[in-house]
Amino acid sequence: MSNNFHKNSFDDATQLKLEVYRRYIKSWLPVFISRKPDRNWNGKINIFDFFCGPGMDNEGNDGSPLIAVRSCLEYEKLLTKNGSTISLYFNDDKPSKIEKLNSVLEELNIPSSIAYETSSEAFGHAFVRKMKHISGSANLLFIDQCGIKEVTPKVFHTLIGLKGTDFLFFIASSFLGRFKDSPEFKKYLDVCNHLDGSTEHHDSHRAIADMYRDMIPAGTEYYIAPFTLKKKRNIYGLIFGTGNLLGILKFLQVCWEIDPERGEANFDIDGDQLPNNSGDNFDLFKSNTTASKVEVFQKNLENSLRMGNFITDRAVFIHALENGFIPVKHAKPVIMKLIKECVLICDALPRLSKACIKEPRNIRLC
């Protein structure tokens, strides 16, 4: 993808990428806008866009900066009521793009409750400069670039060490070959043992997600999820990361809204060729038959529960999220089925929602 793709109108894959970003911002913001500061959070909300571009394409479609601004504007009354401020930081290494973005932002008359700053620096400089001052804040980082060269192991370890920080970055599979043999990435790719000659083109982002999971230190609670985008023969991907169970839940909810069959792509990534109601080829936005991915997950979960491998609803909740599923939608029916069959017994009905995180309920074999 060209660095000048803003000069053209956004294609469907780009618009869907931006839609994932939009939906996550709109589910992420309310969590903090209404929350009072506490010992774990200083009350500050930050959104960082390190490859922001000029703000829109040549047809006036919103790019990531305007998506962030407009999403924040929806909560402007609540921000004013609570005396809260959201800080937006936009960077691009092309000064001409920042000049254009500044003009666009000035026309919006953005209220003081939504502060913004722009800069034109290389990613590395901008990242180091801003990450020094965000401890204790709620942070969302959008790194919209086409390779994995920027999110190096060093950058990744910085990200997972920042409390209250979620990130979303964009990569193109065409760039993966350039970096898979580099020393800093090779040891992790070798461990996950996926990105080799046998890796299917459409599976490359799953392999990269596995690579980043392998970078997470033992004992660290951190969650990674990919979403794959197809544009003609090219494959692109979003990689999401968070240290919070509710963060990964919200992102997966966005993914399953967009891909109701698998929750991870804008195309038939597993080649199931599921029919839609009209009998035509697979259509992401139509109601299709149940995907085999869901059936396999539920069958494996049922077998594990029958073996007594999970003793709390929280354990099942985490297991579902780590495998890319929505607990209440995909896992709870399995538990309820086994309770009805008298395979499992619970002191109280299990909850596969956020309620089970702090107050898990026991489940056991009859």
ABEGO torsion letter per residue (X at the ends): XBAAAAABBBBAAAAAAAAAAAAAAAAAAAAAAABBBBAABAGBBBBBBABAEAGBBAAGBBBAAAAAAAAAAAAAAAAAAAGBBBBBBBBBABAAAAAAAAAAAAAAGBBAABBBBBBBBBAAAAAAAAAAAABGBBBBBBBBBABAAABBAAAAAAAAABBGBBBBBBBBAAAAAAAAABAAAAAAAAAAGABBAABBAAAAAAAAAAAAAAABBBGBBBBBBBBBBBBEABBBBBBBBBABAAAAAAAAAAAAAABAAAGABABBAAGAGBBBAAGBBBBAABBBBBBAAAAAAAAAAAAAAAAGABABAAAAAAAAAAAGBBAAAAAAAAAAAAAAAGABBBABBBBABAAAAABBBBBBBX
